[in-house]
Amino acid sequence: MILYLDTSCLVKIYVEEEGSELVQQKIDESEIVATSLIAYAELFSAVSRKLREGQINRSGFTRVKEQIEKDWNSLLSVKPTEKIVREAANLCVRHGVRAYDAIHIRSAQEIAEKTGVGILFLSSDNQQTKAAEKEGLEVLKI
């Protein structure tokens, strides 16, 4: 099985949040962990926000940044091609999801189409998970 993590679930690997344990369990059960390349910037944005809001301290932030850099190459990272972005735009219209959420959904679909392997899509966003499910992905809302 390929596990696809959107950014809301990637953050749970590095910062203890509700659902962190379940995300780690699913990672341990998976053969491949995938995400979109856009998650790299989104992940640093989310962790930086946690620092600004006092949810992590400066040394914790530094450790998290170093761990993200160390882990990133172990992920299957989907590049947001023109095809993916254009099809994600259609998802925005059909389901009312945000643009980056649609890119995550379309990236997971792209992996499924190219590999023929089952994808488990993890997100903590209700609207995104509903859209992903309507688009035929197996979904687990964290």
ROLO-532740 format. One record per atom (N, C-alpha, C): residue number from 1; residue in one letter; atom name; x, y, z. Coordinates in Angstrom, 2 decimals, padded with zeros to 5 digits. Atoms other than C-alpha are relative to their C-alpha. Example, Ala and Ser with C-alpha at 12.3 -4.5 7.8 and 13.67 -1.06 7.14 Angstrom:
<rec 1; a; N; <000.89; -001.19; 000.00>>
<rec 1; a; CA; <012.30; -004.50; 007.80>>
<rec 1; a; C; <000.90; 001.20; 000.00>>
<rec 2; s; N; <-000.82; -001.19; -000.06>>
<rec 2; s; CA; <013.67; -001.06; 007.14>>
<rec 2; s; C; <-000.77; 001.09; 000.73>>
END
This chain:
<rec 1; m; N; <000.84; -001.19; 000.00>>
<rec 1; m; CA; <000.00; 000.00; 000.00>>
<rec 1; m; C; <000.88; 001.25; 000.00>>
<rec 2; i; N; <-000.65; -001.30; -000.01>>
<rec 2; i; CA; <001.07; 003.56; -000.72>>
<rec 2; i; C; <-000.83; 000.92; 000.89>>
<rec 3; l; N; <000.64; -000.96; -000.89>>
<rec 3; l; CA; <000.26; 006.07; 001.99>>
<rec 3; l; C; <000.28; 001.39; -000.53>>
<rec 4; y; N; <-000.16; -001.39; 000.44>>
<rec 4; y; CA; <-000.36; 009.62; 000.78>>
<rec 4; y; C; <-000.37; 000.90; 001.17>>
<rec 5; l; N; <000.23; -000.94; -001.10>>
<rec 5; l; CA; <-000.02; 012.32; 003.43>>
<rec 5; l; C; <-000.11; 001.41; -000.54>>
<rec 6; d; N; <000.04; -001.42; 000.30>>
<rec 6; d; CA; <-001.26; 015.82; 002.92>>
<rec 6; d; C; <000.78; 000.70; 001.11>>
<rec 7; t; N; <-000.86; -000.72; -000.94>>
<rec 7; t; CA; <000.55; 018.53; 004.85>>
<rec 7; t; C; <-000.52; -000.04; 001.43>>
<rec 8; s; N; <000.54; 000.03; -001.37>>
<rec 8; s; CA; <-001.83; 018.46; 007.82>>
<rec 8; s; C; <000.43; -001.26; 000.74>>
<rec 9; c; N; <-000.46; 001.24; -000.63>>
<rec 9; c; CA; <-000.72; 014.88; 008.46>>
<rec 9; c; C; <001.52; -000.09; 000.06>>
<rec 10; l; N; <-001.47; -000.04; -000.08>>
<rec 10; l; CA; <002.95; 015.42; 007.63>>
<rec 10; l; C; <000.46; 000.74; 001.26>>
<rec 11; v; N; <-000.36; -000.78; -001.20>>
<rec 11; v; CA; <003.10; 018.01; 010.42>>
<rec 11; v; C; <-000.05; -000.88; 001.24>>
<rec 12; k; N; <000.18; 000.87; -001.17>>
<rec 12; k; CA; <001.93; 015.34; 012.87>>
<rec 12; k; C; <001.19; -000.93; 000.22>>
<rec 13; i; N; <-001.22; 000.79; -000.17>>
<rec 13; i; CA; <005.18; 013.44; 012.25>>
<rec 13; i; C; <001.01; 000.76; 000.86>>
<rec 14; y; N; <-001.05; -000.82; -000.58>>
<rec 14; y; CA; <007.26; 016.32; 013.55>>
<rec 14; y; C; <-000.41; 000.77; 001.24>>
<rec 15; v; N; <000.52; -000.72; -001.15>>
<rec 15; v; CA; <005.04; 018.05; 016.10>>
<rec 15; v; C; <-001.13; -000.83; 000.59>>
<rec 16; e; N; <001.03; 000.82; -000.66>>
<rec 16; e; CA; <002.97; 016.11; 018.61>>
<rec 16; e; C; <-001.34; 000.74; -000.02>>
<rec 17; e; N; <001.35; -000.53; 000.11>>
<rec 17; e; CA; <-000.68; 016.75; 017.81>>
<rec 17; e; C; <-000.97; -001.16; 000.12>>
<rec 18; e; N; <001.01; 001.05; 000.05>>
<rec 18; e; CA; <-003.94; 014.87; 017.98>>
<rec 18; e; C; <000.13; -000.72; -001.34>>
<rec 19; g; N; <-000.12; 000.79; 001.21>>
<rec 19; g; CA; <-003.58; 012.06; 015.48>>
<rec 19; g; C; <001.43; -000.38; -000.35>>
<rec 20; s; N; <-001.40; 000.31; 000.31>>
<rec 20; s; CA; <000.24; 011.90; 015.52>>
<rec 20; s; C; <000.29; -001.49; 000.10>>
<rec 21; e; N; <-000.25; 001.43; -000.20>>
<rec 21; e; CA; <000.25; 008.35; 016.84>>
<rec 21; e; C; <-000.59; -000.83; -001.14>>
<rec 22; l; N; <000.65; 000.72; 001.09>>
<rec 22; l; CA; <-002.19; 007.15; 014.17>>
<rec 22; l; C; <000.76; 000.20; -001.32>>
<rec 23; v; N; <-000.78; -000.26; 001.21>>
<rec 23; v; CA; <-000.19; 008.82; 011.39>>
<rec 23; v; C; <001.26; -000.86; 000.01>>
<rec 24; q; N; <-001.22; 000.81; -000.08>>
<rec 24; q; CA; <002.98; 007.10; 012.61>>
<rec 24; q; C; <-000.31; -001.49; -000.20>>
<rec 25; q; N; <000.42; 001.40; 000.19>>
<rec 25; q; CA; <001.15; 003.75; 012.77>>
<rec 25; q; C; <-000.21; -000.30; -001.48>>
<rec 26; k; N; <000.25; 000.20; 001.43>>
<rec 26; k; CA; <000.00; 004.15; 009.16>>
<rec 26; k; C; <001.29; 000.05; -000.81>>
<rec 27; i; N; <-001.30; -000.05; 000.67>>
<rec 27; i; CA; <003.52; 005.09; 008.07>>
<rec 27; i; C; <000.71; -001.34; 000.17>>
<rec 28; d; N; <-000.67; 001.28; -000.28>>
<rec 28; d; CA; <004.87; 001.95; 009.74>>
<rec 28; d; C; <-000.61; -001.15; -000.79>>
<rec 29; e; N; <000.70; 001.06; 000.73>>
<rec 29; e; CA; <002.27; -000.18; 007.91>>
<rec 29; e; C; <000.16; 000.13; -001.52>>
<rec 30; s; N; <-000.04; -000.29; 001.44>>
<rec 30; s; CA; <003.02; 001.34; 004.49>>
<rec 30; s; C; <001.32; -000.40; -000.62>>
<rec 31; e; N; <-001.21; 000.29; 000.77>>
<rec 31; e; CA; <005.47; 000.31; 001.82>>
<rec 31; e; C; <000.65; 001.30; -000.47>>
<rec 32; i; N; <-000.48; -001.28; 000.52>>
<rec 32; i; CA; <005.77; 003.83; 000.41>>
<rec 32; i; C; <-000.84; 001.10; 000.62>>
<rec 33; v; N; <000.70; -001.19; -000.48>>
<rec 33; v; CA; <004.89; 007.23; 001.86>>
<rec 33; v; C; <000.21; 001.08; -001.05>>
<rec 34; a; N; <-000.05; -000.98; 001.08>>
<rec 34; a; CA; <004.04; 009.89; -000.70>>
<rec 34; a; C; <-000.67; 001.30; 000.42>>
<rec 35; t; N; <000.63; -001.30; -000.15>>
<rec 35; t; CA; <003.10; 013.55; -000.85>>
<rec 35; t; C; <000.32; 000.81; -001.25>>
<rec 36; s; N; <-000.31; -000.91; 001.10>>
<rec 36; s; CA; <003.21; 016.47; -003.26>>
<rec 36; s; C; <001.20; 000.85; 000.38>>
<rec 37; l; N; <-001.12; -000.89; -000.23>>
<rec 37; l; CA; <006.28; 018.63; -003.65>>
<rec 37; l; C; <-000.44; 001.29; 000.70>>
<rec 38; i; N; <000.48; -001.22; -000.66>>
<rec 38; i; CA; <004.13; 021.57; -002.51>>
<rec 38; i; C; <-000.02; -000.15; 001.51>>
<rec 39; a; N; <000.02; 000.23; -001.44>>
<rec 39; a; CA; <004.01; 019.96; 000.92>>
<rec 39; a; C; <001.28; 000.46; 000.67>>
<rec 40; y; N; <-001.27; -000.45; -000.58>>
<rec 40; y; CA; <007.65; 020.88; 001.44>>
<rec 40; y; C; <-000.13; 001.44; 000.51>>
<rec 41; a; N; <000.18; -001.40; -000.41>>
<rec 41; a; CA; <006.85; 024.61; 001.51>>
<rec 41; a; C; <-001.11; 000.11; 001.05>>
<rec 42; e; N; <001.10; -000.04; -000.96>>
<rec 42; e; CA; <003.56; 024.02; 003.31>>
<rec 42; e; C; <000.44; -000.47; 001.38>>
<rec 43; l; N; <-000.49; 000.56; -001.27>>
<rec 43; l; CA; <005.32; 021.98; 006.00>>
<rec 43; l; C; <000.84; 001.03; 000.74>>
<rec 44; f; N; <-000.81; -001.03; -000.66>>
<rec 44; f; CA; <007.88; 024.70; 006.70>>
<rec 44; f; C; <-000.86; 001.18; 000.44>>
<rec 45; s; N; <000.93; -001.07; -000.40>>
<rec 45; s; CA; <005.07; 027.27; 006.76>>
<rec 45; s; C; <-000.73; -000.37; 001.29>>
<rec 46; a; N; <000.76; 000.45; -001.18>>
<rec 46; a; CA; <003.10; 025.22; 009.30>>
<rec 46; a; C; <000.88; -000.04; 001.24>>
<rec 47; v; N; <-000.91; 000.09; -001.15>>
<rec 47; v; CA; <006.11; 024.60; 011.55>>
<rec 47; v; C; <000.43; 001.40; 000.44>>
<rec 48; s; N; <-000.35; -001.39; -000.34>>
<rec 48; s; CA; <007.12; 028.28; 011.37>>
<rec 48; s; C; <-001.13; 000.68; 000.76>>
<rec 49; r; N; <001.16; -000.56; -000.71>>
<rec 49; r; CA; <003.59; 029.24; 012.42>>
<rec 49; r; C; <-000.06; -000.52; 001.44>>
<rec 50; k; N; <000.00; 000.57; -001.35>>
<rec 50; k; CA; <003.85; 026.89; 015.40>>
<rec 50; k; C; <001.05; 000.69; 000.87>>
<rec 51; l; N; <-001.01; -000.75; -000.73>>
<rec 51; l; CA; <007.04; 028.67; 016.42>>
<rec 51; l; C; <-000.52; 001.39; 000.36>>
<rec 52; r; N; <000.52; -001.35; -000.25>>
<rec 52; r; CA; <005.45; 032.12; 016.06>>
<rec 52; r; C; <-001.09; 000.01; 001.06>>
<rec 53; e; N; <001.12; 000.08; -000.95>>
<rec 53; e; CA; <002.42; 031.00; 018.08>>
<rec 53; e; C; <000.40; -000.59; 001.34>>
<rec 54; g; N; <-000.49; 000.52; -001.26>>
<rec 54; g; CA; <004.60; 029.55; 020.84>>
<rec 54; g; C; <-000.32; -001.46; 000.27>>
<rec 55; q; N; <000.30; 001.41; -000.19>>
<rec 55; q; CA; <003.56; 025.93; 020.28>>
<rec 55; q; C; <001.26; -000.86; 000.03>>
<rec 56; i; N; <-001.33; 000.61; -000.12>>
<rec 56; i; CA; <007.22; 024.97; 019.82>>
<rec 56; i; C; <001.00; 001.11; 000.26>>
<rec 57; n; N; <-001.02; -001.01; -000.27>>
<rec 57; n; CA; <010.34; 026.74; 021.01>>
<rec 57; n; C; <001.05; -000.01; -001.11>>
<rec 58; r; N; <-001.00; -000.16; 001.05>>
<rec 58; r; CA; <013.35; 027.81; 018.92>>
<rec 58; r; C; <000.83; -001.27; -000.20>>
<rec 59; s; N; <-000.81; 001.21; 000.16>>
<rec 59; s; CA; <015.42; 024.69; 019.64>>
<rec 59; s; C; <-000.84; -001.14; -000.59>>
<rec 60; g; N; <000.90; 000.99; 000.58>>
<rec 60; g; CA; <012.41; 022.47; 018.85>>
<rec 60; g; C; <-000.20; 000.25; -001.48>>
<rec 61; f; N; <000.15; -000.39; 001.40>>
<rec 61; f; CA; <011.93; 024.37; 015.61>>
<rec 61; f; C; <001.22; -000.43; -000.81>>
<rec 62; t; N; <-001.24; 000.37; 000.69>>
<rec 62; t; CA; <015.58; 023.82; 014.66>>
<rec 62; t; C; <000.07; -001.51; -000.18>>
<rec 63; r; N; <000.00; 001.47; 000.11>>
<rec 63; r; CA; <015.30; 020.08; 015.40>>
<rec 63; r; C; <-000.98; -000.48; -001.06>>
<rec 64; v; N; <001.01; 000.39; 000.97>>
<rec 64; v; CA; <012.12; 019.79; 013.36>>
<rec 64; v; C; <000.48; 000.30; -001.42>>
<rec 65; k; N; <-000.51; -000.35; 001.33>>
<rec 65; k; CA; <013.67; 021.63; 010.39>>
<rec 65; k; C; <001.05; -001.00; -000.46>>
<rec 66; e; N; <-001.06; 000.96; 000.34>>
<rec 66; e; CA; <016.70; 019.32; 010.48>>
<rec 66; e; C; <-000.59; -001.37; -000.31>>
<rec 67; q; N; <000.61; 001.31; 000.23>>
<rec 67; q; CA; <014.50; 016.23; 010.70>>
<rec 67; q; C; <-000.76; -000.04; -001.32>>
<rec 68; i; N; <000.71; -000.08; 001.29>>
<rec 68; i; CA; <012.33; 017.35; 007.78>>
<rec 68; i; C; <001.00; -000.16; -001.14>>
<rec 69; e; N; <-001.03; 000.08; 001.05>>
<rec 69; e; CA; <015.46; 017.85; 005.66>>
<rec 69; e; C; <000.53; -001.43; -000.11>>
<rec 70; k; N; <-000.53; 001.36; -000.01>>
<rec 70; k; CA; <016.74; 014.42; 006.68>>
<rec 70; k; C; <-001.00; -000.99; -000.61>>
<rec 71; d; N; <001.03; 000.94; 000.41>>
<rec 71; d; CA; <013.43; 012.67; 005.96>>
<rec 71; d; C; <-000.52; 000.22; -001.42>>
<rec 72; w; N; <000.71; -000.35; 001.23>>
<rec 72; w; CA; <012.31; 014.45; 002.78>>
<rec 72; w; C; <000.31; -000.96; -001.14>>
<rec 73; n; N; <-000.36; 000.84; 001.14>>
<rec 73; n; CA; <014.22; 012.28; 000.30>>
<rec 73; n; C; <-000.53; -001.43; 000.12>>
<rec 74; s; N; <000.58; 001.34; -000.13>>
<rec 74; s; CA; <012.63; 009.13; 001.72>>
<rec 74; s; C; <-001.46; -000.04; -000.45>>
<rec 75; l; N; <001.39; -000.08; 000.46>>
<rec 75; l; CA; <009.20; 010.34; 000.55>>
<rec 75; l; C; <-000.06; -000.07; -001.52>>
<rec 76; l; N; <000.29; -000.09; 001.42>>
<rec 76; l; CA; <007.80; 009.77; -002.91>>
<rec 76; l; C; <-000.66; 001.36; -000.18>>
<rec 77; s; N; <000.47; -001.38; 000.16>>
<rec 77; s; CA; <007.36; 013.40; -003.91>>
<rec 77; s; C; <-000.51; 000.21; -001.42>>
<rec 78; v; N; <000.63; -000.20; 001.30>>
<rec 78; v; CA; <004.96; 014.18; -006.76>>
<rec 78; v; C; <000.16; 001.47; -000.40>>
<rec 79; k; N; <-000.15; -001.37; 000.51>>
<rec 79; k; CA; <005.87; 017.23; -008.83>>
<rec 79; k; C; <-001.33; 000.48; -000.56>>
<rec 80; p; N; <001.27; -000.53; 000.51>>
<rec 80; p; CA; <002.89; 019.47; -009.58>>
<rec 80; p; C; <000.14; 000.42; -001.47>>
<rec 81; t; N; <-000.09; -000.27; 001.43>>
<rec 81; t; CA; <002.94; 019.22; -013.37>>
<rec 81; t; C; <-001.16; 000.87; -000.45>>
<rec 82; e; N; <001.10; -000.80; 000.53>>
<rec 82; e; CA; <000.77; 021.38; -015.57>>
<rec 82; e; C; <-001.30; -000.82; -000.01>>
<rec 83; k; N; <001.19; 000.88; 000.03>>
<rec 83; k; CA; <-001.61; 018.41; -015.99>>
<rec 83; k; C; <-000.63; -000.10; 001.39>>
<rec 84; i; N; <000.52; 000.12; -001.36>>
<rec 84; i; CA; <-001.94; 017.96; -012.22>>
<rec 84; i; C; <-000.66; 001.30; 000.44>>
<rec 85; v; N; <000.53; -001.29; -000.43>>
<rec 85; v; CA; <-002.49; 021.68; -011.62>>
<rec 85; v; C; <-001.31; 000.31; -000.73>>
<rec 86; r; N; <001.25; -000.26; 000.75>>
<rec 86; r; CA; <-005.10; 021.99; -014.39>>
<rec 86; r; C; <-001.14; -000.89; 000.48>>
<rec 87; e; N; <001.05; 000.90; -000.50>>
<rec 87; e; CA; <-006.99; 018.93; -013.16>>
<rec 87; e; C; <-000.38; 000.34; 001.43>>
<rec 88; a; N; <000.32; -000.45; -001.36>>
<rec 88; a; CA; <-006.74; 020.22; -009.59>>
<rec 88; a; C; <-000.96; 001.19; -000.04>>
<rec 89; a; N; <000.92; -001.14; 000.15>>
<rec 89; a; CA; <-008.46; 023.40; -010.78>>
<rec 89; a; C; <-001.43; -000.50; -000.17>>
<rec 90; n; N; <001.33; 000.57; 000.16>>
<rec 90; n; CA; <-011.39; 021.25; -011.86>>
<rec 90; n; C; <-000.54; -000.53; 001.33>>
<rec 91; l; N; <000.44; 000.47; -001.33>>
<rec 91; l; CA; <-011.49; 019.68; -008.38>>
<rec 91; l; C; <-000.46; 001.17; 000.86>>
<rec 92; c; N; <000.41; -001.19; -000.75>>
<rec 92; c; CA; <-011.68; 023.17; -006.88>>
<rec 92; c; C; <-001.43; 000.40; -000.37>>
<rec 93; v; N; <001.34; -000.37; 000.48>>
<rec 93; v; CA; <-014.73; 023.90; -009.01>>
<rec 93; v; C; <-001.03; -001.03; 000.43>>
<rec 94; r; N; <000.96; 001.07; -000.32>>
<rec 94; r; CA; <-016.41; 020.51; -008.44>>
<rec 94; r; C; <-000.30; -000.12; 001.49>>
<rec 95; h; N; <000.16; 000.31; -001.43>>
<rec 95; h; CA; <-015.83; 020.24; -004.70>>
<rec 95; h; C; <000.19; 001.19; 000.94>>
<rec 96; g; N; <-000.19; -001.18; -000.84>>
<rec 96; g; CA; <-015.06; 023.75; -003.46>>
<rec 96; g; C; <001.19; -000.09; 000.93>>
<rec 97; v; N; <-001.19; 000.12; -000.84>>
<rec 97; v; CA; <-011.70; 022.71; -002.02>>
<rec 97; v; C; <001.02; 001.09; -000.35>>
<rec 98; r; N; <-001.08; -000.95; 000.25>>
<rec 98; r; CA; <-008.71; 025.02; -001.69>>
<rec 98; r; C; <000.97; -000.57; -001.03>>
<rec 99; a; N; <-000.87; 000.40; 001.11>>
<rec 99; a; CA; <-006.14; 024.93; -004.48>>
<rec 99; a; C; <001.04; -001.04; 000.41>>
<rec 100; y; N; <-001.04; 000.96; -000.38>>
<rec 100; y; CA; <-003.34; 023.17; -002.60>>
<rec 100; y; C; <-000.62; -001.32; 000.47>>
<rec 101; d; N; <000.69; 001.25; -000.38>>
<rec 101; d; CA; <-005.81; 020.66; -001.16>>
<rec 101; d; C; <-000.35; -000.80; -001.25>>
<rec 102; a; N; <000.32; 000.66; 001.26>>
<rec 102; a; CA; <-006.91; 019.89; -004.71>>
<rec 102; a; C; <001.25; -000.58; -000.65>>
<rec 103; i; N; <-001.26; 000.53; 000.56>>
<rec 103; i; CA; <-003.29; 019.48; -005.82>>
<rec 103; i; C; <000.40; -001.27; 000.74>>
<rec 104; h; N; <-000.29; 001.23; -000.75>>
<rec 104; h; CA; <-002.80; 016.93; -003.03>>
<rec 104; h; C; <-000.88; -001.15; -000.48>>
<rec 105; i; N; <000.92; 001.04; 000.46>>
<rec 105; i; CA; <-005.88; 014.99; -004.14>>
<rec 105; i; C; <000.43; -000.49; -001.39>>
<rec 106; r; N; <-000.36; 000.38; 001.38>>
<rec 106; r; CA; <-004.85; 015.06; -007.79>>
<rec 106; r; C; <001.35; -000.71; -000.04>>
<rec 107; s; N; <-001.30; 000.67; -000.06>>
<rec 107; s; CA; <-001.27; 014.05; -006.88>>
<rec 107; s; C; <-000.16; -001.45; 000.44>>
<rec 108; a; N; <000.26; 001.37; -000.44>>
<rec 108; a; CA; <-002.55; 011.00; -005.02>>
<rec 108; a; C; <-000.63; -000.81; -001.13>>
<rec 109; q; N; <000.61; 000.68; 001.13>>
<rec 109; q; CA; <-004.73; 010.11; -008.00>>
<rec 109; q; C; <001.05; -000.34; -001.07>>
<rec 110; e; N; <-001.05; 000.21; 001.00>>
<rec 110; e; CA; <-001.72; 010.46; -010.30>>
<rec 110; e; C; <000.86; -001.20; 000.36>>
<rec 111; i; N; <-000.77; 001.16; -000.45>>
<rec 111; i; CA; <000.26; 007.97; -008.21>>
<rec 111; i; C; <-000.79; -001.29; -000.26>>
<rec 112; a; N; <000.85; 001.19; 000.18>>
<rec 112; a; CA; <-002.65; 005.52; -008.28>>
<rec 112; a; C; <-000.08; -000.38; -001.48>>
<rec 113; e; N; <000.10; 000.26; 001.43>>
<rec 113; e; CA; <-003.01; 005.87; -012.05>>
<rec 113; e; C; <001.29; -000.57; -000.57>>
<rec 114; k; N; <-001.29; 000.43; 000.56>>
<rec 114; k; CA; <000.70; 005.40; -012.73>>
<rec 114; k; C; <000.48; -001.33; 000.55>>
<rec 115; t; N; <-000.52; 001.21; -000.63>>
<rec 115; t; CA; <001.32; 002.54; -010.31>>
<rec 115; t; C; <-000.99; -001.15; 000.01>>
<rec 116; g; N; <001.01; 001.04; -000.12>>
<rec 116; g; CA; <-001.97; 000.68; -010.20>>
<rec 116; g; C; <-000.09; -000.57; 001.42>>
<rec 117; v; N; <-000.05; 000.44; -001.40>>
<rec 117; v; CA; <-001.36; 000.32; -006.45>>
<rec 117; v; C; <-001.02; 000.80; 000.80>>
<rec 118; g; N; <000.95; -000.69; -000.86>>
<rec 118; g; CA; <-003.91; 001.19; -003.78>>
<rec 118; g; C; <000.65; 001.13; 000.77>>
<rec 119; i; N; <-000.46; -001.18; -000.72>>
<rec 119; i; CA; <-003.52; 004.58; -002.16>>
<rec 119; i; C; <-000.91; 000.21; 001.21>>
<rec 120; l; N; <000.76; -000.45; -001.17>>
<rec 120; l; CA; <-004.60; 005.50; 001.36>>
<rec 120; l; C; <000.34; 001.46; 000.20>>
<rec 121; f; N; <-000.17; -001.46; -000.07>>
<rec 121; f; CA; <-005.09; 009.28; 001.52>>
<rec 121; f; C; <-000.32; 000.46; 001.41>>
<rec 122; l; N; <000.21; -000.49; -001.36>>
<rec 122; l; CA; <-004.65; 010.84; 004.97>>
<rec 122; l; C; <000.00; 001.52; 000.02>>
<rec 123; s; N; <000.12; -001.44; -000.17>>
<rec 123; s; CA; <-005.75; 014.35; 005.84>>
<rec 123; s; C; <-000.81; 000.27; 001.27>>
<rec 124; s; N; <000.83; -000.37; -001.15>>
<rec 124; s; CA; <-007.22; 016.17; 008.79>>
<rec 124; s; C; <-001.03; 001.06; -000.39>>
<rec 125; d; N; <000.93; -001.00; 000.51>>
<rec 125; d; CA; <-009.34; 018.45; 006.60>>
<rec 125; d; C; <-001.28; -000.68; -000.50>>
<rec 126; n; N; <001.28; 000.63; 000.36>>
<rec 126; n; CA; <-013.03; 017.46; 006.34>>
<rec 126; n; C; <-000.36; 000.18; -001.46>>
<rec 127; q; N; <000.40; -000.28; 001.38>>
<rec 127; q; CA; <-013.72; 019.14; 003.01>>
<rec 127; q; C; <000.92; -000.73; -000.98>>
<rec 128; q; N; <-000.96; 000.68; 000.88>>
<rec 128; q; CA; <-010.56; 017.72; 001.46>>
<rec 128; q; C; <-000.24; -001.51; -000.01>>
<rec 129; t; N; <000.21; 001.45; -000.03>>
<rec 129; t; CA; <-011.23; 014.17; 002.64>>
<rec 129; t; C; <-001.31; -000.38; -000.70>>
<rec 130; k; N; <001.26; 000.28; 000.71>>
<rec 130; k; CA; <-014.83; 014.32; 001.37>>
<rec 130; k; C; <000.22; 000.05; -001.51>>
<rec 131; a; N; <-000.28; -000.12; 001.43>>
<rec 131; a; CA; <-013.60; 015.49; -002.03>>
<rec 131; a; C; <000.85; -001.17; -000.49>>
<rec 132; a; N; <-000.88; 001.12; 000.39>>
<rec 132; a; CA; <-010.86; 012.84; -002.14>>
<rec 132; a; C; <-000.81; -001.29; -000.10>>
<rec 133; e; N; <000.84; 001.20; 000.02>>
<rec 133; e; CA; <-013.41; 010.15; -001.32>>
<rec 133; e; C; <-000.92; 000.01; -001.23>>
<rec 134; k; N; <000.86; -000.11; 001.18>>
<rec 134; k; CA; <-015.79; 011.41; -004.03>>
<rec 134; k; C; <000.80; -000.24; -001.29>>
<rec 135; e; N; <-000.87; 000.21; 001.16>>
<rec 135; e; CA; <-012.84; 011.24; -006.42>>
<rec 135; e; C; <000.56; -001.41; -000.07>>
<rec 136; g; N; <-000.35; 001.41; 000.09>>
<rec 136; g; CA; <-012.38; 007.55; -005.68>>
<rec 136; g; C; <001.18; -000.44; 000.82>>
<rec 137; l; N; <-001.12; 000.40; -000.85>>
<rec 137; l; CA; <-009.54; 007.58; -003.17>>
<rec 137; l; C; <-000.50; -000.63; 001.29>>
<rec 138; e; N; <000.27; 000.51; -001.34>>
<rec 138; e; CA; <-009.54; 005.48; -000.03>>
<rec 138; e; C; <000.54; 001.05; 000.97>>
<rec 139; v; N; <-000.31; -001.14; -000.84>>
<rec 139; v; CA; <-009.52; 008.06; 002.73>>
<rec 139; v; C; <-000.04; -000.38; 001.48>>
<rec 140; l; N; <000.06; 000.09; -001.45>>
<rec 140; l; CA; <-008.72; 008.19; 006.41>>
<rec 140; l; C; <000.16; 001.42; 000.52>>
<rec 141; k; N; <-000.08; -001.32; -000.59>>
<rec 141; k; CA; <-009.53; 011.46; 008.17>>
<rec 141; k; C; <000.62; -000.14; 001.38>>
<rec 142; i; N; <-000.70; 000.03; -001.29>>
<rec 142; i; CA; <-007.19; 012.04; 011.08>>
<rec 142; i; C; <-000.51; 001.13; 000.87>>
END
